[in-house]
Amino acid sequence: VDDGTISGKMAKDVFAGMWRTGEAPDAIVERDGLRQVADAGALGRVVDAVLAAHPAVVADYRKGKKQSLGYLVGQVMKATGGKASPQVVNRLLAERLPSG
């Protein structure tokens, strides 16, 4: 979690796997494909697709409805199966949706 390999939610799954199987955390992360996606290029394409798919939410954000950002982050997380790094997603959205 500290180095960004997995999220807190993923850590719970890893811990449960360790408890069940006795495997090392790294082995569980690799076996179950739990590694977070932090590649800005790959996530940028997902962010762009989400922005294109939700123009009304983007318009709301630009009108000052800042909670719309949370919805967009959620859509990116959904599109990546929860594997996107939230920090990278937030940074990419901030770059693409400058405030006012």
Biopython code that builds the backbone (N, CA, C, O; Angstrom):
import numpy as np
from Bio.PDB.StructureBuilder import StructureBuilder

atoms = [
    (1, "VAL", "N", (0.837, -1.185, 0.000)),
    (1, "VAL", "CA", (0.000, 0.000, 0.000)),
    (1, "VAL", "C", (0.882, 1.248, 0.000)),
    (1, "VAL", "O", (0.626, 2.190, -0.751)),
    (2, "ASP", "N", (1.906, 1.259, 0.828)),
    (2, "ASP", "CA", (2.750, 2.445, 0.951)),
    (2, "ASP", "C", (3.437, 2.828, -0.353)),
    (2, "ASP", "O", (3.622, 4.014, -0.626)),
    (3, "ASP", "N", (3.816, 1.844, -1.158)),
    (3, "ASP", "CA", (4.531, 2.165, -2.397)),
    (3, "ASP", "C", (3.598, 2.291, -3.601)),
    (3, "ASP", "O", (4.073, 2.466, -4.723)),
    (4, "GLY", "N", (2.280, 2.207, -3.394)),
    (4, "GLY", "CA", (1.326, 2.396, -4.477)),
    (4, "GLY", "C", (1.074, 1.169, -5.330)),
    (4, "GLY", "O", (0.371, 1.253, -6.337)),
    (5, "THR", "N", (1.635, 0.029, -4.948)),
    (5, "THR", "CA", (1.425, -1.197, -5.721)),
    (5, "THR", "C", (-0.031, -1.634, -5.671)),
    (5, "THR", "O", (-0.600, -2.056, -6.677)),
    (6, "ILE", "N", (-0.629, -1.527, -4.484)),
    (6, "ILE", "CA", (-2.033, -1.891, -4.307)),
    (6, "ILE", "C", (-2.718, -0.806, -3.489)),
    (6, "ILE", "O", (-2.067, -0.038, -2.781)),
    (7, "SER", "N", (-4.037, -0.756, -3.598)),
    (7, "SER", "CA", (-4.817, 0.199, -2.816)),
    (7, "SER", "C", (-5.168, -0.420, -1.462)),
    (7, "SER", "O", (-4.904, -1.598, -1.219)),
    (8, "GLY", "N", (-5.756, 0.377, -0.601)),
    (8, "GLY", "CA", (-6.193, -0.124, 0.695)),
    (8, "GLY", "C", (-7.227, -1.230, 0.563)),
    (8, "GLY", "O", (-7.195, -2.215, 1.301)),
    (9, "LYS", "N", (-8.151, -1.060, -0.390)),
    (9, "LYS", "CA", (-9.172, -2.084, -0.620)),
    (9, "LYS", "C", (-8.527, -3.380, -1.100)),
    (9, "LYS", "O", (-8.897, -4.468, -0.658)),
    (10, "MET", "N", (-7.568, -3.256, -1.998)),
    (10, "MET", "CA", (-6.872, -4.443, -2.495)),
    (10, "MET", "C", (-6.084, -5.113, -1.375)),
    (10, "MET", "O", (-5.964, -6.338, -1.344)),
    (11, "ALA", "N", (-5.550, -4.315, -0.459)),
    (11, "ALA", "CA", (-4.769, -4.861, 0.652)),
    (11, "ALA", "C", (-5.621, -5.805, 1.501)),
    (11, "ALA", "O", (-5.127, -6.815, 2.001)),
    (12, "LYS", "N", (-6.891, -5.472, 1.658)),
    (12, "LYS", "CA", (-7.788, -6.351, 2.416)),
    (12, "LYS", "C", (-7.909, -7.713, 1.731)),
    (12, "LYS", "O", (-7.913, -8.754, 2.388)),
    (13, "ASP", "N", (-8.008, -7.687, 0.404)),
    (13, "ASP", "CA", (-8.087, -8.947, -0.346)),
    (13, "ASP", "C", (-6.792, -9.747, -0.214)),
    (13, "ASP", "O", (-6.817, -10.969, -0.068)),
    (14, "VAL", "N", (-5.659, -9.041, -0.266)),
    (14, "VAL", "CA", (-4.361, -9.712, -0.129)),
    (14, "VAL", "C", (-4.244, -10.333, 1.259)),
    (14, "VAL", "O", (-3.809, -11.476, 1.399)),
    (15, "PHE", "N", (-4.632, -9.579, 2.281)),
    (15, "PHE", "CA", (-4.550, -10.096, 3.646)),
    (15, "PHE", "C", (-5.427, -11.335, 3.808)),
    (15, "PHE", "O", (-5.021, -12.315, 4.433)),
    (16, "ALA", "N", (-6.632, -11.282, 3.238)),
    (16, "ALA", "CA", (-7.526, -12.448, 3.318)),
    (16, "ALA", "C", (-6.887, -13.648, 2.619)),
    (16, "ALA", "O", (-6.974, -14.774, 3.109)),
    (17, "GLY", "N", (-6.248, -13.406, 1.482)),
    (17, "GLY", "CA", (-5.571, -14.486, 0.764)),
    (17, "GLY", "C", (-4.407, -15.051, 1.551)),
    (17, "GLY", "O", (-4.182, -16.261, 1.554)),
    (18, "MET", "N", (-3.664, -14.174, 2.220)),
    (18, "MET", "CA", (-2.542, -14.628, 3.054)),
    (18, "MET", "C", (-3.067, -15.513, 4.178)),
    (18, "MET", "O", (-2.485, -16.554, 4.482)),
    (19, "TRP", "N", (-4.152, -15.101, 4.782)),
    (19, "TRP", "CA", (-4.738, -15.844, 5.894)),
    (19, "TRP", "C", (-5.217, -17.215, 5.424)),
    (19, "TRP", "O", (-5.005, -18.224, 6.097)),
    (20, "ARG", "N", (-5.870, -17.237, 4.253)),
    (20, "ARG", "CA", (-6.431, -18.476, 3.708)),
    (20, "ARG", "C", (-5.370, -19.446, 3.223)),
    (20, "ARG", "O", (-5.447, -20.646, 3.490)),
    (21, "THR", "N", (-4.365, -18.919, 2.498)),
    (21, "THR", "CA", (-3.429, -19.807, 1.803)),
    (21, "THR", "C", (-2.031, -19.853, 2.400)),
    (21, "THR", "O", (-1.279, -20.795, 2.153)),
    (22, "GLY", "N", (-1.679, -18.838, 3.185)),
    (22, "GLY", "CA", (-0.324, -18.767, 3.720)),
    (22, "GLY", "C", (0.688, -18.244, 2.711)),
    (22, "GLY", "O", (1.886, -18.223, 2.993)),
    (23, "GLU", "N", (0.222, -17.822, 1.538)),
    (23, "GLU", "CA", (1.122, -17.303, 0.501)),
    (23, "GLU", "C", (1.664, -15.928, 0.879)),
    (23, "GLU", "O", (1.095, -15.217, 1.707)),
    (24, "ALA", "N", (2.778, -15.579, 0.247)),
    (24, "ALA", "CA", (3.374, -14.257, 0.434)),
    (24, "ALA", "C", (2.513, -13.207, -0.271)),
    (24, "ALA", "O", (1.881, -13.507, -1.284)),
    (25, "PRO", "N", (2.483, -11.983, 0.254)),
    (25, "PRO", "CA", (1.666, -10.928, -0.356)),
    (25, "PRO", "C", (1.979, -10.696, -1.834)),
    (25, "PRO", "O", (1.065, -10.557, -2.645)),
    (26, "ASP", "N", (3.267, -10.653, -2.187)),
    (26, "ASP", "CA", (3.640, -10.421, -3.588)),
    (26, "ASP", "C", (3.077, -11.499, -4.504)),
    (26, "ASP", "O", (2.636, -11.208, -5.616)),
    (27, "ALA", "N", (3.093, -12.737, -4.041)),
    (27, "ALA", "CA", (2.575, -13.845, -4.851)),
    (27, "ALA", "C", (1.074, -13.690, -5.084)),
    (27, "ALA", "O", (0.581, -13.961, -6.179)),
    (28, "ILE", "N", (0.361, -13.261, -4.069)),
    (28, "ILE", "CA", (-1.088, -13.074, -4.190)),
    (28, "ILE", "C", (-1.399, -11.919, -5.135)),
    (28, "ILE", "O", (-2.304, -12.018, -5.964)),
    (29, "VAL", "N", (-0.654, -10.830, -5.013)),
    (29, "VAL", "CA", (-0.852, -9.674, -5.896)),
    (29, "VAL", "C", (-0.668, -10.087, -7.348)),
    (29, "VAL", "O", (-1.482, -9.740, -8.204)),
    (30, "GLU", "N", (0.391, -10.821, -7.625)),
    (30, "GLU", "CA", (0.657, -11.258, -8.998)),
    (30, "GLU", "C", (-0.379, -12.272, -9.482)),
    (30, "GLU", "O", (-0.904, -12.146, -10.588)),
    (31, "ARG", "N", (-0.669, -13.264, -8.665)),
    (31, "ARG", "CA", (-1.606, -14.324, -9.053)),
    (31, "ARG", "C", (-2.998, -13.769, -9.346)),
    (31, "ARG", "O", (-3.643, -14.169, -10.315)),
    (32, "ASP", "N", (-3.451, -12.851, -8.505)),
    (32, "ASP", "CA", (-4.813, -12.331, -8.630)),
    (32, "ASP", "C", (-4.899, -11.054, -9.466)),
    (32, "ASP", "O", (-5.984, -10.499, -9.641)),
    (33, "GLY", "N", (-3.765, -10.589, -9.982)),
    (33, "GLY", "CA", (-3.777, -9.388, -10.821)),
    (33, "GLY", "C", (-4.251, -8.157, -10.076)),
    (33, "GLY", "O", (-5.054, -7.382, -10.595)),
    (34, "LEU", "N", (-3.761, -7.974, -8.867)),
    (34, "LEU", "CA", (-4.228, -6.875, -8.022)),
    (34, "LEU", "C", (-3.390, -5.601, -8.125)),
    (34, "LEU", "O", (-3.697, -4.606, -7.469)),
    (35, "ARG", "N", (-2.358, -5.624, -8.924)),
    (35, "ARG", "CA", (-1.479, -4.454, -9.019)),
    (35, "ARG", "C", (-2.251, -3.255, -9.583)),
    (35, "ARG", "O", (-2.959, -3.377, -10.582)),
    (36, "GLN", "N", (-2.103, -2.092, -8.927)),
    (36, "GLN", "CA", (-2.736, -0.863, -9.397)),
    (36, "GLN", "C", (-2.144, -0.419, -10.725)),
    (36, "GLN", "O", (-0.962, -0.634, -10.996)),
    (37, "VAL", "N", (-2.975, 0.198, -11.542)),
    (37, "VAL", "CA", (-2.527, 0.787, -12.801)),
    (37, "VAL", "C", (-2.197, 2.250, -12.528)),
    (37, "VAL", "O", (-3.068, 3.036, -12.158)),
    (38, "ALA", "N", (-0.923, 2.604, -12.717)),
    (38, "ALA", "CA", (-0.492, 3.984, -12.494)),
    (38, "ALA", "C", (0.102, 4.591, -13.758)),
    (38, "ALA", "O", (0.625, 5.705, -13.722)),
    (39, "ASP", "N", (0.028, 3.877, -14.869)),
    (39, "ASP", "CA", (0.553, 4.352, -16.145)),
    (39, "ASP", "C", (-0.334, 5.488, -16.651)),
    (39, "ASP", "O", (-1.482, 5.264, -17.036)),
    (40, "ALA", "N", (0.208, 6.714, -16.648)),
    (40, "ALA", "CA", (-0.569, 7.890, -17.033)),
    (40, "ALA", "C", (-1.068, 7.797, -18.468)),
    (40, "ALA", "O", (-2.150, 8.296, -18.776)),
    (41, "GLY", "N", (-0.304, 7.172, -19.344)),
    (41, "GLY", "CA", (-0.742, 7.029, -20.732)),
    (41, "GLY", "C", (-1.979, 6.163, -20.850)),
    (41, "GLY", "O", (-2.953, 6.535, -21.503)),
    (42, "ALA", "N", (-1.931, 5.005, -20.214)),
    (42, "ALA", "CA", (-3.070, 4.084, -20.260)),
    (42, "ALA", "C", (-4.281, 4.684, -19.556)),
    (42, "ALA", "O", (-5.398, 4.615, -20.067)),
    (43, "LEU", "N", (-4.061, 5.269, -18.392)),
    (43, "LEU", "CA", (-5.175, 5.860, -17.655)),
    (43, "LEU", "C", (-5.711, 7.099, -18.359)),
    (43, "LEU", "O", (-6.904, 7.392, -18.281)),
    (44, "GLY", "N", (-4.841, 7.822, -19.041)),
    (44, "GLY", "CA", (-5.285, 9.000, -19.781)),
    (44, "GLY", "C", (-6.311, 8.644, -20.838)),
    (44, "GLY", "O", (-7.269, 9.387, -21.053)),
    (45, "ARG", "N", (-6.120, 7.518, -21.497)),
    (45, "ARG", "CA", (-7.085, 7.075, -22.507)),
    (45, "ARG", "C", (-8.431, 6.738, -21.861)),
    (45, "ARG", "O", (-9.486, 7.038, -22.420)),
    (46, "VAL", "N", (-8.389, 6.119, -20.694)),
    (46, "VAL", "CA", (-9.629, 5.793, -19.979)),
    (46, "VAL", "C", (-10.310, 7.082, -19.520)),
    (46, "VAL", "O", (-11.524, 7.228, -19.661)),
    (47, "VAL", "N", (-9.534, 8.012, -18.973)),
    (47, "VAL", "CA", (-10.083, 9.299, -18.530)),
    (47, "VAL", "C", (-10.743, 10.015, -19.706)),
    (47, "VAL", "O", (-11.856, 10.525, -19.578)),
    (48, "ASP", "N", (-10.066, 10.054, -20.842)),
    (48, "ASP", "CA", (-10.632, 10.716, -22.018)),
    (48, "ASP", "C", (-11.947, 10.069, -22.441)),
    (48, "ASP", "O", (-12.896, 10.764, -22.803)),
    (49, "ALA", "N", (-12.004, 8.745, -22.395)),
    (49, "ALA", "CA", (-13.233, 8.036, -22.766)),
    (49, "ALA", "C", (-14.363, 8.353, -21.787)),
    (49, "ALA", "O", (-15.506, 8.547, -22.199)),
    (50, "VAL", "N", (-14.046, 8.405, -20.501)),
    (50, "VAL", "CA", (-15.060, 8.728, -19.487)),
    (50, "VAL", "C", (-15.557, 10.156, -19.682)),
    (50, "VAL", "O", (-16.761, 10.402, -19.606)),
    (51, "LEU", "N", (-14.655, 11.098, -19.932)),
    (51, "LEU", "CA", (-15.068, 12.488, -20.153)),
    (51, "LEU", "C", (-15.965, 12.597, -21.384)),
    (51, "LEU", "O", (-16.958, 13.325, -21.370)),
    (52, "ALA", "N", (-15.617, 11.874, -22.444)),
    (52, "ALA", "CA", (-16.422, 11.902, -23.668)),
    (52, "ALA", "C", (-17.799, 11.274, -23.451)),
    (52, "ALA", "O", (-18.781, 11.698, -24.061)),
    (53, "ALA", "N", (-17.867, 10.279, -22.594)),
    (53, "ALA", "CA", (-19.124, 9.567, -22.346)),
    (53, "ALA", "C", (-20.056, 10.314, -21.395)),
    (53, "ALA", "O", (-21.243, 9.998, -21.315)),
    (54, "HIS", "N", (-19.523, 11.307, -20.671)),
    (54, "HIS", "CA", (-20.324, 12.008, -19.656)),
    (54, "HIS", "C", (-20.220, 13.525, -19.806)),
    (54, "HIS", "O", (-19.771, 14.204, -18.882)),
    (55, "PRO", "N", (-20.631, 14.071, -20.963)),
    (55, "PRO", "CA", (-20.497, 15.518, -21.175)),
    (55, "PRO", "C", (-21.321, 16.359, -20.198)),
    (55, "PRO", "O", (-20.909, 17.464, -19.847)),
    (56, "ALA", "N", (-22.467, 15.860, -19.758)),
    (56, "ALA", "CA", (-23.293, 16.622, -18.819)),
    (56, "ALA", "C", (-22.595, 16.759, -17.468)),
    (56, "ALA", "O", (-22.669, 17.809, -16.829)),
    (57, "VAL", "N", (-21.921, 15.703, -17.038)),
    (57, "VAL", "CA", (-21.194, 15.749, -15.761)),
    (57, "VAL", "C", (-20.011, 16.706, -15.875)),
    (57, "VAL", "O", (-19.717, 17.453, -14.942)),
    (58, "VAL", "N", (-19.335, 16.679, -17.019)),
    (58, "VAL", "CA", (-18.218, 17.602, -17.257)),
    (58, "VAL", "C", (-18.733, 19.037, -17.217)),
    (58, "VAL", "O", (-18.098, 19.905, -16.618)),
    (59, "ALA", "N", (-19.877, 19.294, -17.850)),
    (59, "ALA", "CA", (-20.461, 20.638, -17.845)),
    (59, "ALA", "C", (-20.811, 21.065, -16.425)),
    (59, "ALA", "O", (-20.566, 22.209, -16.043)),
    (60, "ASP", "N", (-21.381, 20.157, -15.643)),
    (60, "ASP", "CA", (-21.698, 20.467, -14.240)),
    (60, "ASP", "C", (-20.441, 20.846, -13.472)),
    (60, "ASP", "O", (-20.444, 21.810, -12.707)),
    (61, "TYR", "N", (-19.369, 20.090, -13.674)),
    (61, "TYR", "CA", (-18.106, 20.383, -12.987)),
    (61, "TYR", "C", (-17.618, 21.780, -13.355)),
    (61, "TYR", "O", (-17.205, 22.552, -12.489)),
    (62, "ARG", "N", (-17.670, 22.095, -14.634)),
    (62, "ARG", "CA", (-17.185, 23.402, -15.099)),
    (62, "ARG", "C", (-18.065, 24.544, -14.616)),
    (62, "ARG", "O", (-17.625, 25.693, -14.580)),
    (63, "LYS", "N", (-19.311, 24.239, -14.242)),
    (63, "LYS", "CA", (-20.214, 25.255, -13.688)),
    (63, "LYS", "C", (-20.019, 25.410, -12.183)),
    (63, "LYS", "O", (-20.701, 26.211, -11.544)),
    (64, "GLY", "N", (-19.089, 24.645, -11.620)),
    (64, "GLY", "CA", (-18.798, 24.779, -10.200)),
    (64, "GLY", "C", (-19.276, 23.641, -9.326)),
    (64, "GLY", "O", (-19.062, 23.673, -8.114)),
    (65, "LYS", "N", (-19.906, 22.652, -9.890)),
    (65, "LYS", "CA", (-20.391, 21.508, -9.112)),
    (65, "LYS", "C", (-19.227, 20.534, -8.919)),
    (65, "LYS", "O", (-19.089, 19.556, -9.654)),
    (66, "LYS", "N", (-18.405, 20.818, -7.927)),
    (66, "LYS", "CA", (-17.147, 20.088, -7.739)),
    (66, "LYS", "C", (-17.342, 18.618, -7.372)),
    (66, "LYS", "O", (-16.444, 17.807, -7.599)),
    (67, "GLN", "N", (-18.491, 18.261, -6.811)),
    (67, "GLN", "CA", (-18.717, 16.850, -6.471)),
    (67, "GLN", "C", (-18.819, 15.985, -7.728)),
    (67, "GLN", "O", (-18.741, 14.759, -7.646)),
    (68, "SER", "N", (-18.991, 16.615, -8.882)),
    (68, "SER", "CA", (-19.010, 15.871, -10.144)),
    (68, "SER", "C", (-17.686, 15.156, -10.385)),
    (68, "SER", "O", (-17.635, 14.128, -11.060)),
    (69, "LEU", "N", (-16.618, 15.713, -9.824)),
    (69, "LEU", "CA", (-15.304, 15.095, -9.979)),
    (69, "LEU", "C", (-15.294, 13.685, -9.383)),
    (69, "LEU", "O", (-14.717, 12.765, -9.962)),
    (70, "GLY", "N", (-15.927, 13.526, -8.239)),
    (70, "GLY", "CA", (-16.004, 12.211, -7.599)),
    (70, "GLY", "C", (-16.714, 11.192, -8.474)),
    (70, "GLY", "O", (-16.320, 10.028, -8.530)),
    (71, "TYR", "N", (-17.757, 11.632, -9.152)),
    (71, "TYR", "CA", (-18.476, 10.743, -10.068)),
    (71, "TYR", "C", (-17.557, 10.298, -11.196)),
    (71, "TYR", "O", (-17.526, 9.120, -11.552)),
    (72, "LEU", "N", (-16.806, 11.248, -11.761)),
    (72, "LEU", "CA", (-15.900, 10.919, -12.868)),
    (72, "LEU", "C", (-14.794, 9.970, -12.413)),
    (72, "LEU", "O", (-14.438, 9.038, -13.134)),
    (73, "VAL", "N", (-14.251, 10.206, -11.221)),
    (73, "VAL", "CA", (-13.238, 9.293, -10.676)),
    (73, "VAL", "C", (-13.846, 7.898, -10.542)),
    (73, "VAL", "O", (-13.216, 6.901, -10.895)),
    (74, "GLY", "N", (-15.057, 7.839, -10.038)),
    (74, "GLY", "CA", (-15.741, 6.554, -9.887)),
    (74, "GLY", "C", (-15.934, 5.828, -11.206)),
    (74, "GLY", "O", (-15.811, 4.605, -11.272)),
    (75, "GLN", "N", (-16.236, 6.576, -12.254)),
    (75, "GLN", "CA", (-16.419, 5.961, -13.567)),
    (75, "GLN", "C", (-15.101, 5.405, -14.111)),
    (75, "GLN", "O", (-15.082, 4.353, -14.751)),
    (76, "VAL", "N", (-14.003, 6.116, -13.854)),
    (76, "VAL", "CA", (-12.690, 5.610, -14.273)),
    (76, "VAL", "C", (-12.358, 4.348, -13.485)),
    (76, "VAL", "O", (-11.870, 3.369, -14.051)),
    (77, "MET", "N", (-12.622, 4.370, -12.183)),
    (77, "MET", "CA", (-12.356, 3.192, -11.356)),
    (77, "MET", "C", (-13.193, 2.004, -11.844)),
    (77, "MET", "O", (-12.702, 0.877, -11.913)),
    (78, "LYS", "N", (-14.449, 2.265, -12.178)),
    (78, "LYS", "CA", (-15.325, 1.205, -12.685)),
    (78, "LYS", "C", (-14.776, 0.637, -13.994)),
    (78, "LYS", "O", (-14.756, -0.577, -14.194)),
    (79, "ALA", "N", (-14.331, 1.525, -14.878)),
    (79, "ALA", "CA", (-13.818, 1.090, -16.183)),
    (79, "ALA", "C", (-12.540, 0.266, -16.061)),
    (79, "ALA", "O", (-12.243, -0.556, -16.928)),
    (80, "THR", "N", (-11.785, 0.485, -14.990)),
    (80, "THR", "CA", (-10.524, -0.243, -14.802)),
    (80, "THR", "C", (-10.663, -1.375, -13.794)),
    (80, "THR", "O", (-9.662, -1.953, -13.370)),
    (81, "GLY", "N", (-11.870, -1.691, -13.416)),
    (81, "GLY", "CA", (-12.081, -2.757, -12.445)),
    (81, "GLY", "C", (-11.511, -2.420, -11.079)),
    (81, "GLY", "O", (-11.121, -3.314, -10.328)),
    (82, "GLY", "N", (-11.462, -1.134, -10.754)),
    (82, "GLY", "CA", (-10.948, -0.696, -9.457)),
    (82, "GLY", "C", (-9.438, -0.692, -9.359)),
    (82, "GLY", "O", (-8.894, -0.530, -8.266)),
    (83, "LYS", "N", (-8.747, -0.868, -10.475)),
    (83, "LYS", "CA", (-7.289, -0.991, -10.437)),
    (83, "LYS", "C", (-6.548, 0.308, -10.721)),
    (83, "LYS", "O", (-5.326, 0.356, -10.580)),
    (84, "ALA", "N", (-7.254, 1.359, -11.116)),
    (84, "ALA", "CA", (-6.583, 2.626, -11.402)),
    (84, "ALA", "C", (-6.091, 3.263, -10.112)),
    (84, "ALA", "O", (-6.757, 3.183, -9.080)),
    (85, "SER", "N", (-4.936, 3.888, -10.173)),
    (85, "SER", "CA", (-4.422, 4.635, -9.031)),
    (85, "SER", "C", (-5.261, 5.901, -8.883)),
    (85, "SER", "O", (-5.263, 6.739, -9.784)),
    (86, "PRO", "N", (-5.977, 6.059, -7.761)),
    (86, "PRO", "CA", (-6.810, 7.251, -7.592)),
    (86, "PRO", "C", (-6.011, 8.556, -7.679)),
    (86, "PRO", "O", (-6.515, 9.563, -8.175)),
    (87, "GLN", "N", (-4.777, 8.535, -7.200)),
    (87, "GLN", "CA", (-3.955, 9.739, -7.262)),
    (87, "GLN", "C", (-3.687, 10.137, -8.705)),
    (87, "GLN", "O", (-3.778, 11.315, -9.050)),
    (88, "VAL", "N", (-3.359, 9.177, -9.544)),
    (88, "VAL", "CA", (-3.082, 9.464, -10.954)),
    (88, "VAL", "C", (-4.366, 9.903, -11.653)),
    (88, "VAL", "O", (-4.342, 10.840, -12.451)),
    (89, "VAL", "N", (-5.473, 9.246, -11.367)),
    (89, "VAL", "CA", (-6.754, 9.609, -11.981)),
    (89, "VAL", "C", (-7.122, 11.042, -11.617)),
    (89, "VAL", "O", (-7.521, 11.817, -12.486)),
    (90, "ASN", "N", (-6.994, 11.399, -10.350)),
    (90, "ASN", "CA", (-7.313, 12.768, -9.930)),
    (90, "ASN", "C", (-6.418, 13.786, -10.621)),
    (90, "ASN", "O", (-6.886, 14.848, -11.032)),
    (91, "ARG", "N", (-5.140, 13.471, -10.752)),
    (91, "ARG", "CA", (-4.213, 14.391, -11.424)),
    (91, "ARG", "C", (-4.598, 14.559, -12.889)),
    (91, "ARG", "O", (-4.619, 15.678, -13.402)),
    (92, "LEU", "N", (-4.901, 13.451, -13.567)),
    (92, "LEU", "CA", (-5.275, 13.515, -14.979)),
    (92, "LEU", "C", (-6.573, 14.292, -15.181)),
    (92, "LEU", "O", (-6.691, 15.074, -16.125)),
    (93, "LEU", "N", (-7.537, 14.081, -14.304)),
    (93, "LEU", "CA", (-8.786, 14.833, -14.407)),
    (93, "LEU", "C", (-8.548, 16.320, -14.157)),
    (93, "LEU", "O", (-9.121, 17.164, -14.845)),
    (94, "ALA", "N", (-7.713, 16.640, -13.183)),
    (94, "ALA", "CA", (-7.411, 18.051, -12.901)),
    (94, "ALA", "C", (-6.750, 18.717, -14.102)),
    (94, "ALA", "O", (-7.022, 19.881, -14.394)),
    (95, "GLU", "N", (-5.889, 17.989, -14.795)),
    (95, "GLU", "CA", (-5.236, 18.532, -15.994)),
    (95, "GLU", "C", (-6.240, 18.772, -17.117)),
    (95, "GLU", "O", (-6.132, 19.748, -17.859)),
    (96, "ARG", "N", (-7.214, 17.877, -17.234)),
    (96, "ARG", "CA", (-8.170, 17.969, -18.338)),
    (96, "ARG", "C", (-9.367, 18.857, -18.018)),
    (96, "ARG", "O", (-10.055, 19.321, -18.927)),
    (97, "LEU", "N", (-9.619, 19.095, -16.745)),
    (97, "LEU", "CA", (-10.767, 19.901, -16.322)),
    (97, "LEU", "C", (-10.300, 21.072, -15.455)),
    (97, "LEU", "O", (-10.563, 21.097, -14.253)),
    (98, "PRO", "N", (-9.619, 22.027, -16.053)),
    (98, "PRO", "CA", (-9.154, 23.143, -15.229)),
    (98, "PRO", "C", (-10.326, 23.864, -14.574)),
    (98, "PRO", "O", (-11.387, 24.021, -15.177)),
    (99, "SER", "N", (-10.124, 24.296, -13.348)),
    (99, "SER", "CA", (-11.177, 25.003, -12.616)),
    (99, "SER", "C", (-11.366, 26.386, -13.217)),
    (99, "SER", "O", (-10.413, 27.100, -13.531)),
    (100, "GLY", "N", (-12.636, 26.730, -13.360)),
    (100, "GLY", "CA", (-13.130, 27.992, -13.749)),
    (100, "GLY", "C", (-12.380, 28.932, -14.508)),
    (100, "GLY", "O", (-12.877, 30.016, -14.812)),
]
sb = StructureBuilder()
sb.init_structure("model")
sb.init_model(0)
sb.init_chain("A")
sb.init_seg("    ")
for serial, (resi, resn, name, xyz) in enumerate(atoms, 1):
    if name == "N":
        sb.init_residue(resn, " ", resi, " ")
    sb.init_atom(name, np.array(xyz, "f"), 0.0, 1.0, " ", f" {name:<3s}", serial, name[0])
structure = sb.get_structure()
